[in-house]
Structures are given as structure tokens and as C-alpha cells.
Amino acid sequence: MNLETIRATNSDEEEWDLIVKTSPHGTFFHTWKVLRLIERYSNTILYPLIVRRENENIGCFPFFLYRKTGFKMLLSPPPHIAVPRLGPIISRYEQMTQKKRESALRDFSNSIEEWIQKEVDPGYISFITGDLEDSRYFLWKGYSIEPIFNYTFDISLPVGEVWNRIRSTTRGNIRRAQKQGLVVRERGRDALVDLVNIMARRYEAQGLRMKVPLEFFTSLFEVSHPDRLKIFTVELQDELVTGNIEVYHNRTALSWVGAAKTMKNANDLLTWECIRYASEKGYSVYKIMGAAGTERLHSYYAQFNPELYISFSAQKFHSIVLWMLMGVITRYRIAKKIGEML
């Protein structure tokens, strides 16, 4: 049967979100309203692609068109927007046999590739997956594949068992934080603004600049709070110490951004309380994206006894002719520039 790839419009929002909901690869960031906000605040153009076979949706793939000095790039996610993962998702993937999964991925990737060549013809493509592990069909299409390391916690267990799996030293740190008078509270929009400002100051102290606009966070808050986005703060005598922005999708809770290091034991308490909240509310998985692949962070989060899982990133210069004509020095300069943006 022939497949069709279409660029979805606002009239396809319900259909798009159903694909995201029924796929194990779907995330909070794949949902339609969130994608539109990413588009607005990243200065890109959204290409939300749906692959269909007759009346059946195979999957979807949100790309963002980014132009730099006339050079077209398709990115998923785009840079400087604090979105950790996007990439392709396959509908009802968990319900398939391995044979059907491989057929779906093959057909999906072929259809996406054909549409991109015909409709956009970018010079460069890059994407980072969340839960999709099988990179073979993109590898065989000439993409460079790199592993992405992630931590996930099984919080479907009773909360007492989740607590007991944490390293004893860390449990002691959490108790000490409570004795210090530190408390974790769920807060609203004002605390979100304060938290983003704390993160910005933390970046500045490291000689860096936080490039994500505050308005992106506040707009996400308006469309997602309180069901799919929450703000948790650590406070001492009603003064904000640190905090996290947590997002929720299906049965998964994700620690998104925050946890600026400001006071000893504060982040241990914050991480535990966010895990505990998600466990008590019936979520089955808690994720901390990216920390497992960061040398200075992985050992800290490992003390909470997570499981390691590996997704992947993929990139390639899409136009072979352009790649051959540009020459080694020009290619190096563009690749370096792209690396700086991402």
C-alpha cells in the first residue's frame, strides 16, 4: 500500500495529538500547542509531518525550518529553546510485533525522506529522539548516529519502595534538608518567573548566557498549567532557594529545567519530592533528560538509583551535490557554526 506524507495544519490538531498520545515515543513537547509555541519563540517555521497509509496514521515527525545565511536546516528540536528531545514517533508501536515495528519504521522513514527531498531540500537535517531506540533505518539512509544517554525511574512501585531504592547517603541528605527548615511547595506563575531568573543568574556566573526567552516559559505555563506543567520550589523561611519545572504526558513525569545549585542538600530534597509527587499521583515513569550523558551531572543523579536507557541523535548534510561542491574548509566552517547553534 502506498504511503502519504502530509504537512499538518491547525485543523489536524486533534489527529496529531491522538498520534502523540498513542505512541510510546510521544512527549509533552510533541503536542500541538507546545509545538506552535516552540515555533513562535525559536524564530523557525514548523513542519509537522504526518505519514499515513490509506486511513491509518503510521506516525508523525515535527521539524523546524531554520535559515542561516541562506542555508536551510531542518531541526527537531530547534536550538536555544530548552527542548531536550523531539524527533519521530510511531503510532501504537508497543502493540506491534518486532517484524511490524521494523516495517513501520522502514516505510515511515522512506516516506519522510522522499517528502523532505521534494518539498524542502534542506542542506542539513538534525534530530534528537526521546524514547525511540532503533536508529538503523536512519543510519542506512546516511545519517550520522550518536547515542543519547537518559535516566529513567520506575515509580509504579509503592512510594516507600521508591524511597528505599535511593542511596542511603542521599536519603540522609534529604532528612538533613528537612531539618534545616527547607520545604518544597507547588507554586504558580510568579514563582516560575523567579525561577527562570535564578537559572539566568546561574548561567551568568559560569560565563554563559541563557538564550531561552522568558516569554516561552510563561506561554507554556498559560496553556499547560496545572495539568501538564507544574512549578515546584524549595523555600527557606518563605524565601525561594531553587526549583524545578516539571512536565507530564501520559504516564510519564519529566524533570525539565531548574534545580540551580544554591544551597547544600536543597536539590536532593527537590528531586525526591518531585519523584514522590509523581509516584503518588499515579505516574509510572519519572525521567531526567540529558543528565546521564553529562559528565559533571551523571554521578549526582545516579545516587537516586535510576535505570539507564539510550536513544539517539541523527544528523546529515542532505544535499550530496552541495556537500561535494563546498570543499573541505567551507564544510568545516558550516559544521562548526551548526555545532555552536545547537
C-alpha positions in Angstrom: 0.0 0.0 0.0 1.2 3.5 -0.8 2.1 5.9 2.0 1.4 9.6 2.0 3.2 12.3 3.9 1.4 15.5 4.6 2.2 18.7 6.3 -0.4 19.0 9.1 -2.3 22.3 9.7 -4.2 23.6 12.7 -7.3 21.7 11.5 -5.3 18.5 12.1 -4.5 19.3 15.8 -6.8 16.6 17.2 -5.5 13.9 14.9 -1.9 14.9 15.6 -2.4 14.8 19.4 -4.0 11.4 19.1 -0.9 10.0 17.4 1.3 11.5 20.1 -1.0 10.0 22.8 -0.9 6.5 21.3 2.8 6.3 20.8 5.4 5.4 23.4 7.7 7.9 21.7 5.4 10.9 22.2 6.2 13.6 24.8 4.8 16.8 26.2 6.9 18.7 23.6 5.3 16.8 20.7 1.8 18.0 21.5 0.3 20.5 19.0 0.0 23.6 21.2 3.5 23.2 22.6 5.0 22.8 19.0 3.3 26.1 18.0 4.9 27.9 21.0 8.3 26.4 20.1 7.8 27.7 16.6 6.9 31.2 17.8 9.8 31.6 20.2 12.5 29.9 18.2 12.1 32.0 15.1 11.6 28.9 12.9 8.9 27.5 10.7 7.1 24.4 11.9 6.8 21.4 9.5 4.6 18.9 11.3 4.6 15.9 9.1 2.1 13.0 9.3 2.7 9.7 7.5 -0.5 7.8 6.5 -1.4 4.6 4.8 -4.9 5.0 3.5 -6.9 5.9 6.6 -4.3 4.7 9.1 -1.8 7.0 10.7 1.7 5.5 10.8 3.4 8.2 12.8 4.4 11.9 12.8 7.6 13.9 12.8 7.8 17.6 13.8 10.6 19.5 12.0 11.5 23.2 12.3 12.9 25.0 9.3 15.8 27.3 10.4 17.6 29.5 7.9 21.2 30.8 8.4 22.8 32.9 5.7 20.7 31.2 3.0 21.4 27.7 4.3 18.3 25.7 5.0 18.2 23.4 8.0 15.5 21.1 9.3 15.9 20.6 13.1 13.9 18.6 15.7 14.2 20.3 18.2 15.4 23.8 17.2 18.3 25.4 19.2 18.1 27.8 22.1 14.6 26.8 23.3 15.5 24.3 26.1 13.5 21.4 24.5 15.6 18.3 25.1 14.1 15.8 22.6 11.7 15.6 19.7 12.2 13.5 16.6 9.9 10.9 15.1 7.2 9.0 16.8 5.4 5.8 15.6 1.8 5.3 16.5 0.8 2.2 18.5 4.4 1.0 18.4 4.1 -1.0 21.7 1.3 -3.1 20.3 3.3 -4.3 17.2 5.5 -7.4 16.8 9.1 -6.7 16.1 8.5 -7.5 12.4 5.7 -4.9 12.2 7.8 -2.4 14.1 10.6 -2.7 11.6 8.3 -2.5 8.6 6.6 0.6 10.1 10.0 2.3 10.7 11.2 1.5 7.2 8.1 2.7 5.5 7.9 5.8 7.7 11.5 6.8 7.2 11.3 6.3 3.4 8.1 8.4 3.2 9.5 11.2 5.3 12.8 11.3 3.3 11.0 11.5 0.0 8.8 14.3 1.2 11.7 16.3 2.5 13.7 16.0 -0.7 10.8 17.0 -2.8 9.3 19.8 -0.7 12.2 21.4 1.3 15.5 20.1 0.0 17.5 21.3 3.1 21.2 21.4 3.3 21.2 19.9 6.7 19.0 17.7 8.9 19.3 17.1 12.7 17.0 15.4 15.2 17.2 14.0 18.7 14.8 11.3 19.8 13.2 10.8 23.1 12.3 7.1 23.5 12.8 5.7 20.0 15.8 3.4 20.2 16.0 1.9 16.8 18.3 4.1 14.6 19.0 1.6 11.9 16.8 3.0 9.2 18.2 6.4 9.5 21.8 5.1 9.7 21.2 3.2 6.4 20.0 6.5 4.9 23.3 8.1 5.5 22.7 9.8 8.9 25.5 10.1 11.4 24.1 8.5 14.6 25.2 9.3 18.1 23.9 7.7 21.4 21.9 9.9 23.8 22.0 8.7 27.4 19.0 9.2 29.7 17.9 8.3 33.2 14.5 6.9 34.0 12.9 5.9 37.3 10.3 3.2 37.8 7.9 4.9 40.1 5.0 2.5 39.6 6.1 0.8 42.9 4.7 1.9 46.2 6.3 5.2 47.2 8.1 3.5 50.2 9.9 1.1 47.8 10.9 4.0 45.6 12.3 5.8 48.7 14.2 2.7 49.7 15.9 2.3 46.4 17.6 5.7 46.8 21.2 5.6 48.1 21.3 5.8 51.9 23.6 8.8 51.9 21.2 10.7 49.7 18.3 9.8 52.0 20.3 11.2 54.8 20.8 14.4 52.8 17.1 14.7 52.3 16.4 14.4 56.0 19.1 17.0 56.8 17.5 19.4 54.3 14.2 19.0 56.1 15.9 19.6 59.5 17.4 22.8 58.0 13.9 24.0 57.5 13.8 23.6 53.7 10.4 22.8 52.3 9.1 22.0 48.8 6.0 23.8 47.6 3.9 23.8 44.4 3.8 27.4 43.1 2.4 29.4 40.3 3.4 31.8 37.5 5.2 34.3 39.8 7.5 31.6 41.1 8.1 30.5 37.5 9.5 33.9 36.6 11.6 34.0 39.8 13.0 30.5 39.0 13.9 31.4 35.4 15.7 34.5 36.7 17.7 32.3 39.2 18.7 30.0 36.3 19.8 33.0 34.2 22.0 34.2 37.1 23.4 30.7 37.4 24.4 30.8 33.7 25.9 34.2 34.1 28.1 33.0 37.0 29.5 30.4 34.6 30.2 33.0 31.9 27.2 31.8 29.9 24.0 33.5 28.7 20.6 31.9 28.9 19.1 32.3 25.4 15.6 30.9 26.1 13.1 33.8 26.2 11.2 34.1 29.5 8.0 34.5 27.4 8.4 30.9 26.2 8.2 29.6 29.7 5.3 31.8 30.7 3.4 31.0 27.5 3.8 27.3 28.2 2.6 27.9 31.7 -0.6 29.5 30.4 -1.5 26.6 28.1 -0.3 23.7 30.2 -0.7 24.6 33.9 -1.8 22.9 36.1 -2.5 19.5 34.5 0.6 19.2 32.3 3.1 21.6 33.8 3.9 22.3 37.4 6.4 24.5 39.3 8.0 23.1 42.5 10.2 25.4 44.6 12.4 24.8 47.6 12.0 27.5 50.2 13.6 28.5 53.4 11.5 30.8 55.6 9.4 31.7 52.6 12.4 32.6 50.5 13.0 30.9 47.2 16.1 28.8 47.1 15.7 26.7 44.0 13.1 24.8 42.0 12.1 22.7 39.0 9.7 23.0 36.1 8.1 19.6 35.7 6.1 18.4 32.7 3.7 15.5 32.4 2.5 13.4 29.4 0.5 10.1 29.6 2.1 8.2 32.5 5.4 9.9 32.4 6.7 12.8 34.5 9.7 14.7 33.2 12.1 16.9 35.2 12.6 19.6 32.6 14.6 22.6 33.7 15.7 24.1 37.0 17.5 22.8 40.0 20.0 25.6 40.1 22.6 24.7 42.7 22.3 27.3 45.5 22.2 25.5 48.9 23.5 22.2 50.2 21.0 19.4 50.2 18.3 21.6 48.6 18.4 19.7 45.2 18.3 16.3 46.9 15.1 17.3 48.6 13.7 18.8 45.5 14.4 15.8 43.3 12.9 13.4 45.9 9.7 15.5 46.4 9.2 15.7 42.6 9.6 11.9 42.3 7.3 11.3 45.3 4.6 13.6 43.9 4.6 11.9 40.5 4.5 8.4 42.2 1.6 9.3 44.4 -0.3 10.8 41.5 -0.1 7.5 39.6 2.6 8.2 37.1 4.7 5.1 36.3 7.9 6.7 35.0 10.0 9.7 36.0 12.7 10.9 33.7 15.6 13.3 33.9 16.6 14.0 30.3 20.2 14.6 29.4 21.9 14.3 32.8 23.1 10.7 32.2 25.2 11.9 29.3 26.7 14.9 31.1 30.0 14.1 32.9 29.5 16.6 35.7 25.9 15.5 36.4 25.5 11.8 35.8 27.0 10.7 39.2 24.7 13.1 41.1 21.5 11.6 39.6 22.8 8.1 39.7 22.5 8.2 43.5 18.7 8.1 43.1 19.2 4.6 41.5 17.7 5.2 38.1 17.8 2.9 35.1 19.9 3.9 32.0 18.3 3.9 28.6 19.7 5.0 25.3 18.0 6.9 22.5 19.9 8.6 19.6 20.6 11.8 17.7 20.9 11.8 13.9 22.3 14.4 11.5 23.5 14.7 7.9 24.1 17.1 5.1 21.2 16.3 2.9 22.4 17.6 -0.4 25.2 15.4 -1.6 26.0 17.7 -4.5 26.2 20.7 -2.2 28.4 18.7 0.1 30.8 17.8 -2.7 31.0 21.3 -4.1 31.5 23.2 -0.9 35.0 22.0 -0.3 36.6 20.8 3.0 37.2 24.2 4.5 33.7 25.5 3.9 32.2 22.3 5.2 34.2 22.6 8.4 33.1 26.2 8.9 29.4 25.4 8.5 29.6 22.3 10.7 31.4 24.3 13.4 28.7 27.0 13.1 25.9 24.4 13.4 27.6 23.0 16.4 27.6 26.4 18.1 23.9 26.9 17.4 22.9 23.5 18.8 
